């Protein structure tokens, strides 16, 4: 079976997004859509995260100061960001892209049912998916492990510079 879904995982701050960005630079003529999660720092501490579509839509989905009932670790998070902006972003990417970026999937998304359905549609499609997921997102890792069309690269300090060159040939066939 053809590998159409490629994901990287590894420790926090190991370089997962850097690997993805290096791959994207090698595909300048591709139509690329999807999302990134951007950390919000206040002082020297991480205080939350922004969901940002690659075409510019963005909203804060997790923050230490949010007033929501959903909580993970120190963050309160808003599932409606995934269920609305996340779904819209993935549906648009599925219709318009050569490559769908999902950087990154985490533990908070485990309760976002509509978002997960949109994510599965992308994984089931013939469109290439390139993404990153947190190790602690065990729900997503288990989903990927059962797929024959998916390859996972574990990023470490010793391999992070070489991994992009291993992934690019899988996408450019």
C-alpha positions in Angstrom: 0.0 0.0 0.0 1.2 3.5 -0.8 2.3 5.7 2.1 0.2 8.9 2.0 0.3 9.9 5.7 3.6 10.8 7.3 3.9 11.9 10.9 6.7 12.8 13.2 6.7 12.6 17.0 9.1 13.0 19.8 9.8 14.9 23.0 8.7 18.4 23.6 11.0 20.9 21.9 12.9 18.2 19.9 12.3 19.8 16.5 9.1 18.3 15.1 7.9 21.5 13.6 11.4 22.3 12.4 11.4 19.0 10.5 8.0 19.8 8.9 9.1 23.3 7.9 12.2 22.0 6.2 10.1 19.6 4.2 7.7 22.3 3.2 10.6 24.4 1.9 11.5 21.5 -0.4 8.0 21.7 -2.0 7.7 25.3 -3.3 5.3 24.5 -6.1 2.9 22.4 -4.0 -0.5 23.7 -2.9 -0.2 23.3 0.9 -3.0 23.9 3.4 -3.7 22.7 7.0 -2.7 24.1 10.4 -0.1 24.7 12.9 -0.3 25.2 16.7 1.6 28.2 17.8 2.8 28.5 21.5 1.9 31.6 23.4 4.7 32.6 25.8 4.4 35.0 28.6 7.7 35.8 30.2 9.7 32.7 30.1 6.7 30.4 30.5 4.4 28.8 27.9 0.9 30.1 28.7 -1.2 28.6 25.9 -1.6 27.8 22.2 -3.1 29.3 19.1 -4.6 27.2 16.3 -3.5 28.8 13.0 -4.6 27.7 9.6 -1.9 28.0 6.9 -4.0 30.6 5.1 -4.1 32.9 8.2 -7.2 32.2 10.3 -6.2 31.9 13.9 -7.7 31.6 17.4 -6.4 30.8 20.9 -7.6 27.4 21.9 -5.7 26.8 25.1 -4.5 29.2 27.8 -3.9 29.2 31.5 -6.3 32.1 31.8 -9.2 30.7 29.8 -12.5 30.2 31.7 -13.6 26.8 30.4 -14.5 23.5 32.0 -12.2 21.5 29.7 -8.7 21.3 31.2 -5.5 19.5 30.3 -2.4 20.0 32.4 -2.2 23.6 33.3 -4.3 24.8 30.4 -8.0 25.3 30.0 -9.0 24.8 26.4 -11.9 25.6 24.1 -13.1 22.6 22.1 -15.2 24.8 19.8 -12.0 26.0 18.2 -11.3 22.5 16.9 -14.9 21.8 16.1 -15.4 24.9 14.1 -12.1 26.5 12.8 -10.3 23.1 12.9 -13.0 21.3 10.9 -13.3 24.2 8.4 -9.5 24.3 7.9 -9.3 20.5 7.3 -12.2 20.4 5.0 -10.8 23.3 2.9 -7.4 21.7 2.9 -8.9 18.4 1.7 -10.6 20.1 -1.3 -7.8 22.5 -2.3 -4.4 20.9 -1.5 -1.7 18.7 -2.7 -0.4 18.3 0.9 -2.3 18.7 4.2 -0.3 19.8 7.2 -1.3 18.9 10.7 1.3 20.4 13.1 0.5 19.4 15.7 -2.0 16.9 17.2 -2.1 16.8 20.9 -4.0 15.4 23.8 -6.6 18.1 24.0 -8.1 17.1 20.6 -9.2 13.7 22.0 -12.7 15.1 22.9 -13.2 17.0 19.6 -15.4 14.5 17.8 -16.1 16.6 14.7 -12.5 17.5 14.3 -11.5 13.9 14.6 -14.0 13.0 11.8 -12.5 15.7 9.6 -9.0 14.5 10.4 -9.9 10.9 9.5 -11.4 12.0 6.1 -8.0 13.6 5.4 -6.1 10.5 6.4 -8.4 8.3 4.3 -8.0 10.5 1.2 -5.4 10.1 -1.5 -4.0 13.6 -0.6 -0.7 13.5 1.2 -0.8 14.4 4.9 2.3 15.6 6.8 2.0 16.1 10.5 3.3 16.0 14.0 1.8 14.7 17.1 2.7 14.8 20.8 3.8 11.5 22.4 1.2 12.0 25.1 -1.5 12.1 22.4 -1.9 8.3 22.8 -5.4 8.3 21.2 -3.9 9.6 18.0 -0.8 7.3 18.1 -3.1 4.3 18.5 -5.2 5.4 15.5 -2.1 5.8 13.3 -0.6 2.5 14.4 -3.4 0.6 12.8 -3.0 2.2 9.4 -1.1 0.6 6.5 -0.9 3.9 4.6 1.0 5.8 7.4 4.6 6.0 8.4 5.8 7.5 11.8 9.2 8.9 12.3 10.4 9.4 15.9 12.5 12.6 16.1 15.6 12.7 18.3 18.6 15.0 18.7 20.7 12.6 16.6 18.3 12.2 13.7 16.3 15.4 13.4 18.6 16.9 10.7 18.4 13.8 8.5 14.7 13.0 8.8 13.5 15.6 6.3 15.7 13.9 3.6 14.1 10.6 4.5 10.6 12.0 4.2 10.8 14.1 1.0 11.2 11.1 -1.3 8.1 9.5 0.2 6.1 12.6 -0.8 7.7 13.3 -4.2 7.1 10.0 -6.0 
